[in-house]
Amino acid sequence: MLQVLMRLCKFNFGTFEREEFKKFLRLGAMFALIIGSYWTLRPLKDSIFIQLVDKMQLPYAKTVSVLALLPLVMFYTKLLQSTSREKMLVILPSFYGISLFFFAALMFVTQGAAEEIAARSMIPFIATKSLGYIWYFFVESFGSLVVALFWAFSTDTTDPTSAKRGFPLVVAMGQIGGIIFPYSIGGLPHRLGLATDTISVVILACAVLSIIPLFKLFLKITPKHLLASFQDGSDKKVAEKKKHEEKEEPGFLEGLKLMVSHKYLLGMFACNFIYEIIVTIFDFNFKLAAGSIYSGVALSNYLSIYGSSVNTVSLLCLLFGISNVTRFLGVGVALAAMPIIVGTALFSFLTINSLSFLFALMVGSKAINYALNGPALKQLYIPTSTDVKFKAQAWIETFGSRASKETGSLFNMLLGPLQSIFGKVAGRVHYLTLSGFVGFPLVVLWFFFALYLGRTFKKAVEEKKVVC
C-alpha cells in the first residue's frame, strides 16, 4: 500500500525514500487536523461575530485582534525561551482545545436571532458583543500561533532537498482536512436545524486536542536522522554560532530585532504584508455580500462551504502538479508568480460586483496562496537559524499577516463614511477607486521583493550557508 502511494505521489511531489515518505505522511496527518480545525473555525469566527455584533464591525474586530495579539506573542516567545519545541506542540493544542469547550457552552447561551440579541437588557447586550470580539480574537490567535509553530518545527527538522518534495505533500494532506472539516462540521448545525453552533465547536475542541497524541506518535516512531535541522549539516562555524545564540537566551523582542535587522526577513514580512492587505479588501466585501443574504447558522453553513471550496481547489492545484513550479523552476519563480496572479484578481475585483464572483475570487486567491505561495514561503526559513524559525517567524507571520489585515481593515473602514457622504452607490465607487490606487503599486513592490528572496534563497542553499 505504501509503495502504491509513493508511486502516485512521484509525479506531483517527487521520489521519496521509504522512511522519509512516512515522516511526511505523519506531518501531513497533523497538519490535516490543524488546517481542518482552523478552516472550520474561520467561517464560524465571521458568522458568529456577525450574529453577535454586526457585519460592519468586521474591520474593527480585525484591528482589535492585531493589538491584542501583541501581548500574546510576547508570552508565546517567552515560553519558547524556557520550553522545548516538543512541549510547545503539546501546550498550545491543550490550551486551544480546552478553551473551545468553554466557548461551546457560551455559544449555547448567547447565540440567537438578531431581534432577540437587540432586545436584551444592557448588561447581557454588552456581554454578547464582548463575547463576539473575544471569539474573533481567539480564532485569529489560533491561526497565528498553532500554524506557525507547526511550520517552525517542520522547517527545523527538514533539509532543503527533502522539503521540496515533502512540504507540498504535507500541504496537500492539510487541504484534505480543510475540505472535510468545514462542510461536515461547520455546516452541521444548519443541516440538523439547530439554532446555535455549539455542536460544531465541541467537535472542533476534540479535533484540536487529538493533535497531541499524533505529535507524540510522530516523535516516537520517526527515525532520528530524519529530524536533523539544516544547521546540523552545515559547517563548524555555524554550529558554534548556534551554540553562542543559545547561551545568550534572547528575550521576546529578539524575533522583532532579527526581523528588522535582515533584508531577507524584511522581504518575507513584505510578501506576507502586501498579500494580506489586498485579500483583506476582497474578504471584507465578500463577507458584506454574504451577510446581506444569510444569517445565523445559515451563514455559518455558507461560509463553511466556502472554506471547503478553497481547500478543494488548493488540493486540485497540488494534485495537478503546481508544486512542480517550485521543484523545477525554483522558489523564486513560485514567489514571483503570486503578485502577478493577485494583480489580475485585483483588476477583476474592481470591475465585477456579485456574491458569486466574490465567492470565486476569494476561493481562487486563497487556494493559489495555499498551494503555491505558502509552501514556497515556508522553504525560505530553511537556510535560517533556529531563533529565526521559532522567534522571528512568529513575528513575521503574526504581524506580517495580522498587521497587514489591520491595515486592510483600516482601509475598509472608509467604506461606511464614503457611503454616508456620497451615497451608497457613489461611495462604493470612490472606495473601489481608492482600492486600485493603493493595490496596484503594492503589487509591483511585492514582485521585486519576491525576486530578491528567490535569488537569496537559491544562493544560500547552493553554498550551504545560513542567511541569518
N, C-alpha and C positions, 0 to 999 in steps of 0.2 A: 504493500500500500504506500509506504514511504517513497519507494523508488518511483512509483507512478506519479505521485505528487511532485517529486523533484523533476521528472521529465516534463510535466505540464508547466512547471514554473520556469523551465530553462529559457524559453523564448522571451518571456516578459521580464525576467529578473536576472538571468544568467545561470551559470553552472555552480552548484554548491557542493561542498564536502558534506558527508552524511551528518556528522555531529554539528557542523555549522548550520545546516538546514534546520535541525531540531532546535537549536538555540533561537533562531529567528521565528520559528513556529510558536515557541513558548512566549517570546516577547510579543508576538502578534496576538496571542490569546489575551495577554494582559492589556494590550492596547485596545483590543476589541471591547473589553469591559469598560475601559476608561472613556473611549470615544463614544461607545454606545450610551453610556450613562450621561456624558456631557451633552451629546446631541439630543438627548431626551429632556435634559434639564433646560437647555436653551429655549425651546419653544414654550415650556412651562414657565420659565422666567418671564418672558414677554407677556404671555396670555394672562398669567396670574397678576402681574403688575398692572396691566391694562384694566383688569377686572377690579382690583383693589384700589387703584389710584386713578390713572387716566392716560390715554394713549399720547396726548400732547405733552405729558410729563416725561416721556422716554428720554429725551436729551438731558434732562436734569438728573435722571437716575444714573445715566452713564457718567455724568460729571461727578456726582457724589461718590460713585463706586470707585473712580480713579483716586480721589482724595482719600477715601477710606482704605484703599489698598496700600498706601504708603506705610502706615504703622504695621500692617500685616506682613509686608515684605521685610521690614526691619526685624520683626520677630522670627520670620522664616529663616533669614540669613544668620541670625544669632544661633538658631537651632543647628544650622549647618556647621557652625564652628565647633559645637560640642557633641554633635550626634553624627554617627556614620550614615552614609547614603542608604545603606540597607535598613537601618532603623527608621529613617525618614519615610521610606516607602511602606512602612507599617503605621507610623504615626499619622500621616496625612489621611490615608483612606479610613482609618479608625475615627478620626475627628469628623470627617465629612459624612461617613455612614451613620454614625450615632446622631449627628445634628439633623440629618434628614428625617429620622424618626420623630424628632420634636416638631419639625416643620409640618410633617404629615398631620399631627394632632392639631396644630394651629389652623391648617387649611380647612380641616373638617368643621371647625367652629366659625371661621371668618368668611369663607367664600359664600357668595350668594349673588342674586340679581343686582344690577346697578341701582334699581329703585330701592331695594332692601338696604343696601350699603349706605345710600344717601339719606335714608330715613333714620339711621342710627343716631343716638344721642352723641354729644360732643366727645366724650372720652372714648367710647368704643369706635367712633368715627376716626379719631386721631390715631388710635391704636391700629386700626385696619390699614390706614395709609402708611404708618411707620413699618408695619409688617411687610407691606409691598416693597418698600425701599430696602429693608434688611434682606428680604428674599432675593432681590435683584443683585445686591452686592455679594451675597453668599454664592450664588451660581457663577458670577463673574470671577470670584476668587478661586473657585474650583478649577475653572478653565485655565487660569493663570498659573497656579501653583502645581497642581497634580500633573497636568500635561507636561509642563516644563521640567518637573522633577523626573518624570519617566524618561524624557529625551536626554536629560543630563546624565542619568545613569546609563542609558543605552550608548550614547556617544563616548562615554568614558570607558566603556568595556568593548569597544569595537574598533578595528583598524580601518583605514580609508578604503582599501580594496574590498573588504568584506561588506562595508557599509553600502557601497554602490549597488551590490546585489540584494543585501538584506533589508535595508531601510524601506525601499519601495514595497517589499513583501509585507513588512510589518504594517505599513500604512494601508495596504490593501486589506489586510485582516481587520484593521481598525475600521475601515469603511463598512465591512460586513456587519460589525456591531452597530455602526451608525445607520445602517439600513434597517436592521431588525428591531432595534430597541425603540426608536421614536414612534413608529407607527403602532407596534404591538403594545407598548407600554403607555406612551404619551396619549394615544387616541383611545385607550381602553375605557376611561370613564364615559366618553361620549357614546361609544358603542353599547355600553351597558345601561345607558340612560341615567347615570349618576349626576348629582349636582355639583360635586367638588372633585378635585384632582388628588384626593388623599391616597387612593389605592395606587396610583402611579408613583407617588413619592415614596410610599412604603416599599414597593418593589425595587425602586432605584437605591434605597438605603441598603437593601440586601445585596444588590449587584456591586455597589461600591465596596462593601465590606469583604466581598469574595475576592477582591484583588489581592488581599493579604495572603491567603493560602496559596494562590497561584504564584506569587512572587517568592514565597519560601520554597516552594517546589522547584522553581527555576534555579535558585541558588544551590539547592541540594543536588540536583542531577546534571547541571551544565558543567562540562569539563573546565578546569581552572584556566587552561591555556586559551580558552575562548572568551575569557573575561579580562584579558590583558588590555590595557589602555594604549593609546597612540604613543604616549611618553615612554611606556615600558620598552618600546622597541627603538627609541632614539638614543642619541649619544650620551656620554657621561656628563657632559656639561649641562644638558637638560635635566638629567636626574638630580644633579647637585642643586640646580636652580629650584627644582620642585621641592627638595628637602628643605632648602632655605625658606621657601614660601610657607611651608607647613609650620616651621618654627615661629615665624612671625605672627601667625594666628590673626589675620586681618579682621577688622571689625565689619559691622554690617554695611558700612559705606564703601568697603573695598570694591564691591561689584560696580558701584557707580563710578568710583575713581578709575577702575580698569576701563570702563566703557568710554569715558570722556578722554582718556589719555592715549587711545589707539585708534587710528583711522579705520582699521579693519572692523573694529567693533562698532564704531560710529556709522560705518556704511551699512552694517547689519541692522542697526537701530533705524536708520533712514528707510531701508526697504520695508521693514515692518510698519513704520510710521505712515509712510505715504499710502501703502496699500489699504491700511485700515481707515484712513481719513476718507478715501473715496468710497470704499464699501460701506462705511457708516452712513454716508449720504444716501446710497442706494437702499440700505437696510431700513432707515427711518421712513422713507417714502413707501416702501413695501409694507411695513407694519401699519402705517397710517391707512393704507388702502385696505389691508386685511381686516383691521379693527373697525372699519366703517361698515363691513358686511357681516362679520362674525363676532360672537361674544362668548364669554364663559368657556365651558368645556368644548364647545363647538370651535372656538378659536384655537384652543389647545390642540384639537384634532387636526385642524387645517395646517397649523404651523408644524405639527409633528409629521404630517405628510411632506411638507417642505423639507424638514430635516432628513427624512428617509430618502427623498429625491436627490438632495445634494450628495449624499454618500453613495447612492446608486450610480449617479453619473461619474463621480470620482472613481469608483471601483471599475466601471466600464473603461474609463480612460487608462487605468493601470493595466487592466486585462488586455486591452488593445495595444499595449506596448508603449505608453507615453514615457515610462521610465527609461526607455532606450535613448531618449533625447539626452538624458544625463549620462548614461553609460557610454554612448558612442560619440556624442558631440561635446560633452563636458558640462560641469556645473555652471560655468559662465553663460552658456547658451540657454540653459533652462532658466536661469535668473533673468536674463535679458528679454526672454520671450514674454514674461509676465507684464511688464509695463506696456508692451505693445497690445497685448490682449485686453488689459484693463482700460487702456486709452480708447480702444474700439468700443468697449462696453459703455464707457462714459458718453461717447458721441451718441450711441443708441438711446441711452437714458434721457438725454436732452431732447430727443426728437419723438419718442413714443411714450404714451401715458395710458396704461391699463394694468389692472391687477394681474392678469395672465402674463403680460410681458414682464412685469416686475418680478413675478414668481420665477420665470425662466431666466431673467437676468441674474437674480440672486443665486439660483441653483448653479448656473454656469460659472459665475465669478468665484463662488466658494469652492466648487468642485475642482476647477483647474488649479486653484491655490493649494488645495489639499493633495492633489495627485502629482503636481509638477513642482510648484514653488516650495511647498512645505518640506519635502524630502531634501531638496537642494539646499535650502537654508540650514537644515539640521546638519548636513555634511560640513558646512562651514565651521562648525565648532570642533571638528575632529583635530585639526592641527593647532589646538589651543591648550592652555594649561588647565589644570583641574579647577583652579579658582575661577577662571573664565567660565568653564562649563557649569559650575554649581552656583556661582555668585553673580557674575556679570550676566549670564543667560537669564537669570531671574529678573534682573533689571531691564534687560533688552526686551524680553518677551512680555513682561508685565507692563512696563511703562512705554516700551516701543509700541505695543499694541493698545494698552489702555489709555495712555496719554493721547495717542492719535484718535482714539474713539472719543475722548473728551473734546479734542479739537474739532472733530467732525460734528459732535453734538452741539458745541458752541455755535458752529455754523448753522446747524439745523434749527437752533433757537430763533434764527432770523425769520423763519417762515411765518410764524404767528404774527409778529409785528408788521411784516411786509403786507400780509393779507389784511391786517387791521387798517393800514394806511391806504393801500391801493385797491382793496377789494380782493375777494378770494381768487379769482382767475388771474388778474393782473399781478397780484402779489406773488403768485406761484411762478409767473413768467419771469419776474425780477429775480426770484430765488434761483431758478434754473440758469439764468444768465450768469449770476454770480458763481454758480457751481462750475460752469465752464471756465470762467476766468481763473478760478482757484485750481481746478483739477488738471487742466492740460499742462501748465508749467511744471506742476509736481510730477506728472508722468515723465516728462523729459528728464528732470533731475534723477528720478528713480532709474531710468535707463542707464545713465552714466555711472551711478553707484553700482549697479549690477555688473557692468563691465569691469570695474575696478576689483570688486570682490572675486569675480571669476578668475581673473589673472593672478591675484594674490594667492588664492587657494591652490591653484594649479602649481605655482612655483614652490609653495611650502611643501606640498605632497611630493613633488619630484625631488626636492632637496632634503626631504625628511627633516624639516625644521619646524619648530613651534613658532607660530606667528606672534603670539602674545600670551 
